[in-house]
Amino acid sequence: MKKKTSEKHRRSIGETSEVAWRTDLNDTQQKIIKLLSEDHQLSAVKLAEKIGVASRNIENNIKKLKEYGILIRHGSPKNGYWEIVDKDLQE
């Protein structure tokens, strides 16, 4: 009998399709991607102000987007920028 694995475990070992994780993106994550596609240098604080949520919420969602392989941070926190790896997500 095949053991069932959780979605979280499948993600950690790379067994999900792109379609699966795209549908898993919450509203905040989608807004983060949209705003970062317009301005790659936005900070978590600025994103939080624009979206209307706490900066900690933004930080947690950015962490998830990085885990999904959607976002990469280049450079320092002050002078760096965000890269959206999946160009299909940019509008």
N, C-alpha and C positions, 0 to 999 in steps of 0.2 A: 504494500500500500504506500502510495506516494504521500510524503509529509507536506502539508500546506505551509507555505511561507507567507509572512506578512508583506504588505506593500513596502513598508519601511526597509525590511531585510532585502527584498528584491532590488530596491533602489540602491542600497549600499553595495550590492554586488553587480549592479548594472544590468539587471534583467527586465527593465521596463522599456517600453517603446516610447518614442518621443511624444506620440499622441497621448499616452497615459499621463505623463507628467504635465503636459500642457493643460489638460483638463483639470489637473489638480491645483493650478495656480489660483490663489484667492484674489479678490478684488484689489487688495493693497499691493500684492505682488505685480499684478497687471498694471496698476497705476505707476508703480516704481519703474517698471520697464519703459512705459510710455514717456515718463518725465526724463528718464536718463537717456532715452533716444533723442530727446530734444536738447538736453544739456548734460554732457558726460561728466561734468565736474561738480554736480550737486552733492552736498553733504547730507548725512542722515537728518540733521536738524532742519535743513532747508526742505528736504523731501517731506518731513513730518509736518512742517508748516503748510506746504502746498496741499498735502493730502488731508490734513486735519486729524492726525493721530499722534500719539506719543513717539518721541524719537527712539525709544526702546523697542517699540513695535516695528519701526522701520528697520532697526538693526537686526532684529530677529528674522524679519522677512528677507533682508539682504543675505543673511547667513544661509537661509534655505535656498535662495536663488543661486548662491555660490556653490552649495552642495549639489544642486541640480545641474551645475555646469553651464548656467545661463549667463552669469555675471563673473567678470574678473576685474579685480582692482589693480591698476598699474600706478606705480609711484607712491609718494608719501601721502598720508592722510590729508595734509594741507594742500599740497600741490599736485596730487595725482588725479586720475580720471578713471571712469568706469568703462569697460568694454562689454557690450552685449554680444555674446558669442554666437547665438542663434539669430542670424540676420532676418529670419522669417518673423521673429517677434517684434522687430522694429517697424514702426509705421511711418 
